[in-house]
Amino acid sequence: MTPKERWRATAARKGADRLPLDYWGTEEMTAKLRAALGVADDEALWKALDIDRAHYTWPDLHDPLAGHRNGADVWGMTHRRIEYAHGAGAYDEIAVAPLETLETVRDIEAYAWPDPTWWTCEHVAERAQARSAWPVFGGSYEPFYLYTQMRGQERSMEDLADNGAFLEAALERIFAIHYDLVERTLVAGRGAIDFIYIAEDLGSQDSLLMSPATFRKFLKPRMKQMIALVHKHGALAFHHDDGAIAALIPDLLEVGIDILNPVQWRCAGMDRARLKRDFGSRVAFHGAMDNQHTLPFGTVEDVRREVRENAAILGAGGGYILAPCHNLQPITPVENVLAMYDEARKL
């Protein structure tokens, strides 16, 4: 089987010739792995690790206002580089949230939203077809996460409780932009795109960031529309949602997700056996290699044991793609990463 065939078979909860393997990691961690294996680029790394790495073919952004934004991105946000782990890695965090000081629906309507036609899809098909043996992702939609970046975390959570009209107006603009962009991408891809990344970050370690009722009110209807569009064009919905999200999984299945990531099974309510028993006939799982304890701080044997557990529990009868449950951080020992993929190949 090709990597694409393995992913497709697994998403349909059918057997593959072996357990599909994927990779998520920071730039710093990926560079460490390349150096350890003596390979020159990422393509050589995927080959050396023998993994079914998903590939991405995004539309090209041509922002006509790029030189007039004073450092802001197309959504109006500015960023700053924040180092962590004593300089071992860094993330771009939001420095200015442009919606934070706005108050009314009229403010949302007057805001300088990007035009979806600024993204062009002329090269989407050729890029996807160049990766014809690999699983190809062709777009993303993560509305409330984007809203929290544009509005600020505190005000975003307040809006859920007492400024629903403002929130709805912003989410509708975000949805309309992405719907247009995803639709044009899928059409341009001419059947070569396998997955669209449809995501949120709605769980903490112990519970949800919002109630299921709030999710159903603000997020579920548009998510359902987006997934219907994805399925209409023969692609599948890859849903990322961190943390303790078990209470939302029935709703996510109802709107049609095909793959659930990242399966942070140490979080409350995310027991692997229960997830497989209750939902495994309707959704495939991706991730589940613990990136908070086992991979960064466990021993090689801890990692190998977790690979075997995940394969036996989540992979029973098919329906599991093994991967880190989030980006591997540069504090992760290289030997743990190599052990993860080596043990998976042995299975």
DRENDO-1510 file (C-alpha; in Angstrom, 1 decimal, always signed):
<recs>
REC; n; res; u; v; w
REC; 1; MET; +0.0; +0.0; +0.0 .
REC; 2; THR; +1.0; +3.6; -0.6 .
REC; 3; PRO; +0.9; +6.0; +2.4 .
REC; 4; LYS; -2.3; +7.5; +0.8 .
REC; 5; GLU; -3.9; +4.1; +0.6 .
REC; 6; ARG; -3.0; +3.4; +4.2 .
REC; 7; TRP; -4.6; +6.6; +5.4 .
REC; 8; ARG; -7.7; +6.2; +3.3 .
REC; 9; ALA; -8.2; +2.6; +4.4 .
REC; 10; THR; -7.7; +3.5; +8.1 .
REC; 11; ALA; -10.1; +6.5; +7.8 .
REC; 12; ALA; -12.7; +4.0; +6.6 .
REC; 13; ARG; -11.8; +1.7; +9.6 .
REC; 14; LYS; -10.5; -1.0; +7.3 .
REC; 15; GLY; -7.3; -3.0; +7.7 .
REC; 16; ALA; -4.1; -1.7; +6.1 .
REC; 17; ASP; -0.9; -3.6; +5.3 .
REC; 18; ARG; +0.7; -2.0; +8.4 .
REC; 19; LEU; -0.1; +0.6; +11.0 .
REC; 20; PRO; +0.0; +4.1; +9.3 .
REC; 21; LEU; +2.5; +6.5; +10.9 .
REC; 22; ASP; +2.6; +10.2; +10.9 .
REC; 23; TYR; +4.8; +13.0; +12.3 .
REC; 24; TRP; +4.1; +16.2; +14.1 .
REC; 25; GLY; +7.0; +18.3; +15.5 .
REC; 26; THR; +8.4; +21.8; +15.9 .
REC; 27; GLU; +11.0; +23.1; +13.5 .
REC; 28; GLU; +13.7; +22.7; +16.2 .
REC; 29; MET; +12.8; +19.1; +16.9 .
REC; 30; THR; +12.7; +18.2; +13.2 .
REC; 31; ALA; +16.2; +19.8; +12.8 .
REC; 32; LYS; +17.4; +17.6; +15.7 .
REC; 33; LEU; +16.1; +14.5; +14.0 .
REC; 34; ARG; +17.7; +15.4; +10.7 .
REC; 35; ALA; +21.0; +16.0; +12.4 .
REC; 36; ALA; +20.8; +12.7; +14.3 .
REC; 37; LEU; +20.0; +10.7; +11.2 .
REC; 38; GLY; +22.4; +12.6; +9.0 .
REC; 39; VAL; +19.8; +13.5; +6.4 .
REC; 40; ALA; +19.7; +16.8; +4.4 .
REC; 41; ASP; +16.0; +17.6; +4.3 .
REC; 42; ASP; +12.6; +16.7; +5.6 .
REC; 43; GLU; +11.8; +14.5; +2.6 .
REC; 44; ALA; +14.8; +12.4; +3.4 .
REC; 45; LEU; +13.8; +12.3; +7.1 .
REC; 46; TRP; +10.3; +10.9; +6.3 .
REC; 47; LYS; +12.0; +8.2; +4.2 .
REC; 48; ALA; +14.6; +7.4; +6.9 .
REC; 49; LEU; +11.8; +7.0; +9.5 .
REC; 50; ASP; +9.6; +5.1; +7.0 .
REC; 51; ILE; +6.5; +7.1; +7.9 .
REC; 52; ASP; +3.4; +8.0; +6.0 .
REC; 53; ARG; +3.8; +11.7; +6.5 .
REC; 54; ALA; +0.8; +13.8; +5.5 .
REC; 55; HIS; +1.6; +16.6; +3.0 .
REC; 56; TYR; -0.1; +20.0; +2.6 .
REC; 57; THR; -1.0; +21.9; -0.5 .
REC; 58; TRP; -2.3; +25.4; +0.5 .
REC; 59; PRO; -3.5; +28.1; -1.9 .
REC; 60; ASP; -1.1; +31.0; -2.4 .
REC; 61; LEU; -1.8; +34.2; -0.6 .
REC; 62; HIS; -1.3; +37.5; -2.6 .
REC; 63; ASP; -2.1; +40.2; -0.1 .
REC; 64; PRO; -2.5; +43.5; -1.9 .
REC; 65; LEU; -2.1; +45.4; +1.4 .
REC; 66; ALA; +1.0; +43.5; +2.6 .
REC; 67; GLY; +3.2; +46.6; +2.6 .
REC; 68; HIS; +0.7; +48.7; +4.5 .
REC; 69; ARG; -0.1; +46.7; +7.6 .
REC; 70; ASN; +2.7; +47.8; +9.9 .
REC; 71; GLY; +3.8; +44.3; +10.5 .
REC; 72; ALA; +0.3; +42.8; +10.9 .
REC; 73; ASP; -0.8; +39.7; +9.1 .
REC; 74; VAL; -3.8; +39.4; +6.8 .
REC; 75; TRP; -6.2; +39.1; +9.8 .
REC; 76; GLY; -4.8; +42.2; +11.4 .
REC; 77; MET; -2.8; +40.4; +14.1 .
REC; 78; THR; +0.8; +41.2; +15.0 .
REC; 79; HIS; +3.1; +38.5; +16.5 .
REC; 80; ARG; +6.1; +38.2; +18.8 .
REC; 81; ARG; +8.6; +35.4; +19.1 .
REC; 82; ILE; +8.5; +33.8; +22.6 .
REC; 83; GLU; +11.3; +31.5; +23.6 .
REC; 84; TYR; +10.9; +28.6; +26.0 .
REC; 85; ALA; +13.0; +25.8; +27.5 .
REC; 86; HIS; +15.9; +28.1; +28.0 .
REC; 87; GLY; +16.0; +29.0; +24.3 .
REC; 88; ALA; +15.6; +25.5; +23.0 .
REC; 89; GLY; +12.5; +26.4; +21.1 .
REC; 90; ALA; +10.2; +29.3; +20.3 .
REC; 91; TYR; +6.6; +30.0; +19.2 .
REC; 92; ASP; +5.0; +33.0; +17.5 .
REC; 93; GLU; +2.5; +34.4; +20.0 .
REC; 94; ILE; -0.1; +37.1; +19.4 .
REC; 95; ALA; +1.2; +40.6; +20.4 .
REC; 96; VAL; -1.8; +42.6; +19.2 .
REC; 97; ALA; -5.4; +41.2; +19.0 .
REC; 98; PRO; -7.1; +43.6; +16.7 .
REC; 99; LEU; -10.7; +42.9; +17.7 .
REC; 100; GLU; -10.0; +43.3; +21.4 .
REC; 101; THR; -11.2; +46.9; +21.7 .
REC; 102; LEU; -14.2; +46.6; +19.4 .
REC; 103; GLU; -17.7; +46.5; +21.0 .
REC; 104; THR; -20.5; +46.3; +18.5 .
REC; 105; VAL; -21.7; +44.3; +15.5 .
REC; 106; ARG; -21.3; +47.4; +13.4 .
REC; 107; ASP; -17.6; +47.4; +14.4 .
REC; 108; ILE; -17.4; +43.8; +13.1 .
REC; 109; GLU; -19.1; +44.8; +9.8 .
REC; 110; ALA; -16.7; +47.7; +9.4 .
REC; 111; TYR; -13.6; +45.7; +10.2 .
REC; 112; ALA; -11.0; +45.2; +7.3 .
REC; 113; TRP; -11.5; +41.4; +6.8 .
REC; 114; PRO; -9.4; +39.7; +4.2 .
REC; 115; ASP; -10.9; +38.9; +0.8 .
REC; 116; PRO; -10.9; +35.2; +0.1 .
REC; 117; THR; -9.9; +35.9; -3.5 .
REC; 118; TRP; -6.5; +37.0; -2.3 .
REC; 119; TRP; -5.7; +33.3; -2.0 .
REC; 120; THR; -5.3; +31.8; -5.5 .
REC; 121; CYS; -5.6; +28.1; -6.2 .
REC; 122; GLU; -3.9; +27.8; -9.6 .
REC; 123; HIS; -1.1; +25.6; -8.3 .
REC; 124; VAL; -3.2; +23.4; -6.0 .
REC; 125; ALA; -3.8; +20.6; -8.4 .
REC; 126; GLU; -0.2; +20.2; -9.6 .
REC; 127; ARG; +1.1; +20.2; -6.0 .
REC; 128; ALA; -1.5; +17.6; -4.9 .
REC; 129; GLN; -0.8; +15.4; -7.9 .
REC; 130; ALA; +2.9; +15.6; -7.3 .
REC; 131; ARG; +2.1; +14.0; -3.9 .
REC; 132; SER; -0.2; +11.4; -5.4 .
REC; 133; ALA; +1.2; +8.6; -3.3 .
REC; 134; TRP; +0.8; +10.5; +0.0 .
REC; 135; PRO; -2.2; +11.7; +2.0 .
REC; 136; VAL; -2.8; +15.4; +1.0 .
REC; 137; PHE; -4.4; +18.1; +3.1 .
REC; 138; GLY; -5.8; +21.0; +1.2 .
REC; 139; GLY; -7.1; +23.6; +3.7 .
REC; 140; SER; -8.0; +24.4; +7.2 .
REC; 141; TYR; -10.9; +25.8; +9.3 .
REC; 142; GLU; -10.5; +26.6; +13.0 .
REC; 143; PRO; -12.9; +29.4; +13.7 .
REC; 144; PHE; -13.1; +29.9; +17.4 .
REC; 145; TYR; -9.4; +29.4; +17.8 .
REC; 146; LEU; -8.8; +32.2; +15.2 .
REC; 147; TYR; -11.4; +34.3; +17.0 .
REC; 148; THR; -9.5; +34.0; +20.3 .
REC; 149; GLN; -6.4; +35.1; +18.6 .
REC; 150; MET; -8.1; +38.1; +17.0 .
REC; 151; ARG; -10.1; +39.0; +20.1 .
REC; 152; GLY; -7.9; +37.9; +23.0 .
REC; 153; GLN; -8.6; +34.9; +25.2 .
REC; 154; GLU; -10.3; +36.7; +28.0 .
REC; 155; ARG; -12.7; +38.7; +25.9 .
REC; 156; SER; -13.4; +35.7; +23.7 .
REC; 157; MET; -14.6; +33.7; +26.7 .
REC; 158; GLU; -16.7; +36.6; +28.0 .
REC; 159; ASP; -18.3; +36.9; +24.6 .
REC; 160; LEU; -19.6; +33.3; +24.9 .
REC; 161; ALA; -21.5; +34.4; +28.0 .
REC; 162; ASP; -22.7; +37.9; +27.4 .
REC; 163; ASN; -21.9; +39.2; +23.9 .
REC; 164; GLY; -23.3; +36.5; +21.6 .
REC; 165; ALA; -24.3; +38.8; +18.8 .
REC; 166; PHE; -20.8; +40.2; +18.4 .
REC; 167; LEU; -19.3; +36.7; +18.5 .
REC; 168; GLU; -21.8; +35.4; +15.9 .
REC; 169; ALA; -21.1; +38.3; +13.6 .
REC; 170; ALA; -17.4; +37.6; +13.7 .
REC; 171; LEU; -17.7; +33.8; +13.4 .
REC; 172; GLU; -20.0; +34.3; +10.3 .
REC; 173; ARG; -17.3; +36.4; +8.6 .
REC; 174; ILE; -14.6; +33.9; +9.5 .
REC; 175; PHE; -16.9; +31.1; +8.2 .
REC; 176; ALA; -17.7; +32.8; +4.9 .
REC; 177; ILE; -14.1; +33.5; +4.1 .
REC; 178; HIS; -13.0; +29.9; +4.8 .
REC; 179; TYR; -16.0; +28.3; +3.0 .
REC; 180; ASP; -15.2; +30.2; -0.1 .
REC; 181; LEU; -11.5; +29.3; +0.2 .
REC; 182; VAL; -12.1; +25.6; +1.0 .
REC; 183; GLU; -14.6; +25.2; -1.8 .
REC; 184; ARG; -12.3; +26.7; -4.4 .
REC; 185; THR; -9.4; +24.6; -3.2 .
REC; 186; LEU; -11.4; +21.4; -3.4 .
REC; 187; VAL; -12.6; +22.3; -6.9 .
REC; 188; ALA; -9.1; +23.2; -8.0 .
REC; 189; GLY; -7.7; +20.0; -6.5 .
REC; 190; ARG; -9.8; +17.9; -8.9 .
REC; 191; GLY; -10.1; +15.0; -6.5 .
REC; 192; ALA; -6.5; +14.9; -5.5 .
REC; 193; ILE; -7.1; +16.3; -2.0 .
REC; 194; ASP; -7.8; +13.8; +0.7 .
REC; 195; PHE; -8.4; +15.8; +3.9 .
REC; 196; ILE; -9.4; +19.2; +5.1 .
REC; 197; TYR; -8.2; +20.2; +8.6 .
REC; 198; ILE; -11.3; +21.2; +10.5 .
REC; 199; ALA; -10.4; +21.9; +14.1 .
REC; 200; GLU; -10.8; +23.7; +17.4 .
REC; 201; ASP; -9.1; +23.7; +20.8 .
REC; 202; LEU; -12.0; +23.2; +23.2 .
REC; 203; GLY; -10.6; +21.0; +26.0 .
REC; 204; SER; -8.4; +21.7; +29.0 .
REC; 205; GLN; -6.6; +18.9; +30.9 .
REC; 206; ASP; -9.8; +18.3; +33.0 .
REC; 207; SER; -12.8; +19.6; +31.2 .
REC; 208; LEU; -14.2; +21.6; +28.3 .
REC; 209; LEU; -13.6; +25.3; +27.8 .
REC; 210; MET; -17.3; +25.7; +27.0 .
REC; 211; SER; -20.4; +23.7; +27.6 .
REC; 212; PRO; -21.8; +21.3; +25.0 .
REC; 213; ALA; -24.8; +23.6; +24.8 .
REC; 214; THR; -22.6; +26.6; +24.0 .
REC; 215; PHE; -20.7; +24.6; +21.3 .
REC; 216; ARG; -24.0; +23.6; +19.8 .
REC; 217; LYS; -25.2; +27.2; +19.7 .
REC; 218; PHE; -22.1; +29.0; +18.3 .
REC; 219; LEU; -19.9; +26.4; +16.5 .
REC; 220; LYS; -21.7; +23.2; +15.6 .
REC; 221; PRO; -24.0; +24.6; +12.8 .
REC; 222; ARG; -21.2; +26.1; +10.7 .
REC; 223; MET; -18.9; +23.1; +11.3 .
REC; 224; LYS; -21.6; +20.9; +9.9 .
REC; 225; GLN; -21.9; +23.0; +6.8 .
REC; 226; MET; -18.1; +23.0; +6.3 .
REC; 227; ILE; -17.9; +19.2; +6.6 .
REC; 228; ALA; -20.8; +18.7; +4.2 .
REC; 229; LEU; -18.9; +20.8; +1.7 .
REC; 230; VAL; -15.8; +18.6; +2.3 .
REC; 231; HIS; -17.7; +15.4; +1.8 .
REC; 232; LYS; -19.5; +16.7; -1.3 .
REC; 233; HIS; -16.1; +16.9; -3.0 .
REC; 234; GLY; -14.9; +13.5; -1.9 .
REC; 235; ALA; -12.5; +14.6; +0.8 .
REC; 236; LEU; -12.6; +13.7; +4.5 .
REC; 237; ALA; -12.7; +15.9; +7.7 .
REC; 238; PHE; -9.7; +15.6; +9.9 .
REC; 239; HIS; -10.7; +17.0; +13.3 .
REC; 240; HIS; -8.1; +18.3; +15.8 .
REC; 241; ASP; -9.4; +19.1; +19.3 .
REC; 242; ASP; -7.0; +19.1; +22.3 .
REC; 243; GLY; -7.7; +18.0; +25.8 .
REC; 244; ALA; -10.7; +16.5; +27.6 .
REC; 245; ILE; -13.3; +16.7; +24.9 .
REC; 246; ALA; -15.2; +13.4; +25.4 .
REC; 247; ALA; -18.5; +15.1; +26.1 .
REC; 248; LEU; -18.3; +16.7; +22.6 .
REC; 249; ILE; -17.5; +13.6; +20.6 .
REC; 250; PRO; -21.2; +12.6; +19.9 .
REC; 251; ASP; -21.8; +16.1; +18.5 .
REC; 252; LEU; -18.6; +15.9; +16.4 .
REC; 253; LEU; -19.7; +12.5; +15.0 .
REC; 254; GLU; -23.1; +14.0; +14.2 .
REC; 255; VAL; -21.6; +16.7; +12.1 .
REC; 256; GLY; -19.5; +14.1; +10.2 .
REC; 257; ILE; -15.8; +14.1; +11.3 .
REC; 258; ASP; -13.8; +11.2; +9.9 .
REC; 259; ILE; -10.6; +11.3; +11.9 .
REC; 260; LEU; -10.3; +12.5; +15.5 .
REC; 261; ASN; -6.9; +13.9; +16.7 .
REC; 262; PRO; -5.0; +14.1; +19.0 .
REC; 263; VAL; -6.5; +11.7; +21.6 .
REC; 264; GLN; -4.8; +13.0; +24.7 .
REC; 265; TRP; -5.7; +10.0; +26.7 .
REC; 266; ARG; -4.3; +11.2; +30.0 .
REC; 267; CYS; -6.9; +13.9; +30.1 .
REC; 268; ALA; -10.1; +13.4; +32.0 .
REC; 269; GLY; -12.7; +11.2; +30.3 .
REC; 270; MET; -10.4; +10.3; +27.4 .
REC; 271; ASP; -9.7; +6.6; +28.3 .
REC; 272; ARG; -8.6; +4.9; +25.1 .
REC; 273; ALA; -10.5; +1.7; +25.6 .
REC; 274; ARG; -13.8; +3.6; +26.2 .
REC; 275; LEU; -13.2; +5.9; +23.2 .
REC; 276; LYS; -12.6; +2.8; +21.0 .
REC; 277; ARG; -15.6; +1.0; +22.4 .
REC; 278; ASP; -18.1; +3.9; +22.2 .
REC; 279; PHE; -16.9; +5.6; +19.0 .
REC; 280; GLY; -14.5; +3.4; +17.1 .
REC; 281; SER; -17.2; +2.1; +14.7 .
REC; 282; ARG; -17.8; +5.7; +13.5 .
REC; 283; VAL; -14.5; +7.5; +13.6 .
REC; 284; ALA; -10.8; +6.7; +13.1 .
REC; 285; PHE; -8.2; +8.0; +15.6 .
REC; 286; HIS; -4.9; +9.8; +15.0 .
REC; 287; GLY; -2.2; +10.6; +17.5 .
REC; 288; ALA; -2.4; +9.2; +21.1 .
REC; 289; MET; +1.4; +9.0; +21.6 .
REC; 290; ASP; +1.6; +11.1; +24.8 .
REC; 291; ASN; +3.6; +14.3; +24.3 .
REC; 292; GLN; +3.3; +15.6; +27.9 .
REC; 293; HIS; +4.8; +12.7; +29.8 .
REC; 294; THR; +5.9; +9.6; +27.8 .
REC; 295; LEU; +7.7; +11.1; +24.8 .
REC; 296; PRO; +9.6; +13.9; +26.5 .
REC; 297; PHE; +10.2; +12.3; +29.9 .
REC; 298; GLY; +9.7; +8.6; +29.6 .
REC; 299; THR; +12.3; +5.9; +28.9 .
REC; 300; VAL; +12.7; +4.1; +25.6 .
REC; 301; GLU; +10.8; +1.2; +27.0 .
REC; 302; ASP; +8.0; +3.5; +28.2 .
REC; 303; VAL; +7.6; +4.7; +24.6 .
REC; 304; ARG; +7.7; +1.2; +23.1 .
REC; 305; ARG; +5.1; +0.0; +25.6 .
REC; 306; GLU; +2.8; +2.9; +24.8 .
REC; 307; VAL; +3.1; +2.1; +21.1 .
REC; 308; ARG; +2.0; -1.4; +21.7 .
REC; 309; GLU; -0.9; -0.3; +23.9 .
REC; 310; ASN; -2.2; +2.2; +21.4 .
REC; 311; ALA; -1.9; -0.3; +18.6 .
REC; 312; ALA; -3.8; -2.9; +20.6 .
REC; 313; ILE; -6.5; -0.6; +21.9 .
REC; 314; LEU; -7.1; +2.1; +19.3 .
REC; 315; GLY; -5.9; +0.0; +16.3 .
REC; 316; ALA; -8.0; -3.1; +17.0 .
REC; 317; GLY; -9.8; -3.9; +13.8 .
REC; 318; GLY; -8.3; -0.9; +12.1 .
REC; 319; GLY; -9.0; +2.8; +12.5 .
REC; 320; TYR; -5.8; +4.2; +14.0 .
REC; 321; ILE; -2.9; +6.3; +12.7 .
REC; 322; LEU; +0.0; +6.5; +15.1 .
REC; 323; ALA; +1.5; +9.9; +15.7 .
REC; 324; PRO; +2.6; +12.2; +18.6 .
REC; 325; CYS; -0.5; +13.7; +20.2 .
REC; 326; HIS; +0.9; +17.2; +19.4 .
REC; 327; ASN; +4.1; +18.7; +18.1 .
REC; 328; LEU; +7.2; +17.0; +19.4 .
REC; 329; GLN; +9.1; +19.6; +21.5 .
REC; 330; PRO; +12.9; +20.0; +21.3 .
REC; 331; ILE; +13.3; +18.7; +24.9 .
REC; 332; THR; +12.2; +15.3; +23.6 .
REC; 333; PRO; +15.1; +12.8; +23.4 .
REC; 334; VAL; +15.8; +11.7; +19.9 .
REC; 335; GLU; +16.1; +8.1; +21.0 .
REC; 336; ASN; +12.4; +8.2; +22.2 .
REC; 337; VAL; +11.2; +9.4; +18.8 .
REC; 338; LEU; +13.3; +6.7; +17.0 .
REC; 339; ALA; +12.0; +4.1; +19.4 .
REC; 340; MET; +8.4; +5.1; +18.7 .
REC; 341; TYR; +8.6; +4.6; +15.0 .
REC; 342; ASP; +10.8; +1.5; +15.3 .
REC; 343; GLU; +8.3; -0.2; +17.6 .
REC; 344; ALA; +5.5; +0.7; +15.3 .
REC; 345; ARG; +7.2; -0.8; +12.3 .
REC; 346; LYS; +7.9; -4.0; +14.3 .
REC; 347; LEU; +4.1; -4.4; +14.7 .
</recs>
